[in-house]
Amino acid sequence: MPVDRRTTTTHCQTVRGHLLARIVVPNVGHREVPIVATEIGEALESLGSAAKGQAFVLDFTDVRILSSMGLGMCVDLKKRADKMGMKSVLFGADAPLLDLMKLMRVDRLYTVIADSAGLQRFLG
């Protein structure tokens, strides 16, 4: 089932069967994490069995600050996508944010794609 949901914290949409989940707030802290996790989780669940073999793209283009709770959210969303048989992609993180993810080894859970051209190639 196609997804196209826009809220004040996320924009989730399916493109050729892949779920693109863009976080549209600059700071992902203790107040934002439960909201973002719920919205993206609902988008994942709405795909159902059609998600198997597709990609889950977590887009950090607009994010500048990510708390420890935000890192935990990344791990949780990856686990949810794995249960659905989806490949997980981290996209759009700037250098300082990616350094944080590398330090905490969250980047190892995802395929990290730096630019839009790379994302388009990955998604086919």
C-alpha positions as CSV (number, residue, x, y, z in Angstrom):
1,M,0.0,0.0,0.0
2,P,1.6,3.4,-1.0
3,V,2.4,5.8,1.7
4,D,2.5,9.6,1.5
5,R,2.3,11.2,5.0
6,R,3.5,14.7,5.8
7,T,3.6,15.9,9.4
8,T,5.5,18.6,11.2
9,T,8.3,16.2,12.1
10,T,8.4,13.7,9.2
11,H,7.6,13.1,5.5
12,C,7.1,9.5,4.7
13,Q,6.5,8.3,1.1
14,T,6.8,5.2,-1.0
15,V,8.8,5.5,-4.2
16,R,8.8,2.4,-6.5
17,G,7.9,0.3,-3.4
18,H,10.7,1.8,-1.2
19,L,9.9,3.7,1.9
20,L,11.6,7.1,2.1
21,A,11.3,8.6,5.6
22,R,12.6,12.1,5.9
23,I,12.9,13.7,9.3
24,V,12.1,17.4,8.8
25,V,13.1,18.9,12.1
26,P,16.6,20.1,12.8
27,N,16.8,18.7,16.4
28,V,15.9,15.2,17.3
29,G,15.9,15.1,21.0
30,H,13.8,13.7,23.9
31,R,10.6,15.4,22.7
32,E,10.9,14.6,19.0
33,V,12.1,11.0,19.2
34,P,8.8,9.4,20.3
35,I,6.8,11.4,17.7
36,V,9.3,10.6,14.9
37,A,9.6,6.9,15.8
38,T,5.8,6.5,15.9
39,E,5.2,8.2,12.6
40,I,7.9,6.3,10.8
41,G,6.9,3.1,12.5
42,E,3.3,3.5,11.3
43,A,4.6,4.1,7.8
44,L,6.6,0.9,8.0
45,E,3.7,-1.1,9.3
46,S,1.4,0.2,6.6
47,L,3.5,-1.4,3.9
48,G,2.9,-4.9,5.3
49,S,4.3,-7.9,3.3
50,A,4.8,-5.7,0.2
51,A,7.9,-4.3,1.9
52,K,9.9,-7.5,1.7
53,G,13.1,-6.9,-0.4
54,Q,12.5,-3.2,-0.6
55,A,14.5,-0.4,1.0
56,F,13.8,1.7,4.1
57,V,15.6,5.0,3.6
58,L,16.0,7.1,6.8
59,D,16.7,10.7,5.5
60,F,18.6,13.0,7.8
61,T,19.0,15.9,5.3
62,D,17.3,18.4,7.6
63,V,18.7,17.1,10.9
64,R,21.6,18.9,12.6
65,I,21.4,17.6,16.2
66,L,20.7,14.0,17.2
67,S,20.5,13.1,20.9
68,S,21.4,9.7,22.4
69,M,17.6,8.9,22.3
70,G,17.8,9.7,18.6
71,L,20.6,7.2,18.1
72,G,18.5,4.6,19.9
73,M,15.6,5.4,17.6
74,C,17.8,4.7,14.6
75,V,18.7,1.2,16.0
76,D,15.0,0.5,16.8
77,L,13.8,1.5,13.3
78,K,16.5,-0.6,11.7
79,K,15.3,-3.6,13.7
80,R,11.7,-3.0,12.6
81,A,12.8,-2.8,9.0
82,D,14.8,-6.0,9.4
83,K,11.7,-7.8,10.7
84,M,9.9,-6.8,7.5
85,G,12.7,-8.0,5.3
86,M,13.8,-4.5,4.2
87,K,17.2,-3.2,3.4
88,S,18.1,-0.1,5.6
89,V,19.7,3.0,4.2
90,L,21.0,6.1,6.0
91,F,20.9,9.2,3.7
92,G,21.6,12.9,4.0
93,A,23.6,13.0,7.3
94,D,26.1,15.9,7.3
95,A,29.7,15.2,8.4
96,P,29.3,16.0,12.1
97,L,26.2,13.8,12.4
98,L,27.8,11.0,10.5
99,D,30.8,11.2,12.7
100,L,28.6,10.8,15.7
101,M,26.9,7.8,14.2
102,K,30.3,6.3,13.4
103,L,31.5,6.9,16.9
104,M,28.5,5.1,18.3
105,R,28.7,2.5,15.4
106,V,25.1,3.1,14.3
107,D,26.4,3.6,10.8
108,R,27.3,-0.1,10.6
109,L,23.7,-1.0,10.8
110,Y,22.8,0.9,7.6
111,T,24.0,1.3,4.1
112,V,25.2,4.9,4.1
113,I,24.6,6.9,1.0
114,A,26.0,10.4,0.7
115,D,24.3,11.9,-2.3
116,S,21.1,11.9,-4.3
117,A,22.7,10.3,-7.4
118,G,23.9,7.4,-5.2
119,L,20.4,7.0,-3.7
120,Q,18.8,6.9,-7.1
121,R,21.2,4.2,-8.2
122,F,20.6,2.2,-5.1
123,L,16.8,2.4,-5.4
124,G,17.0,1.5,-9.1
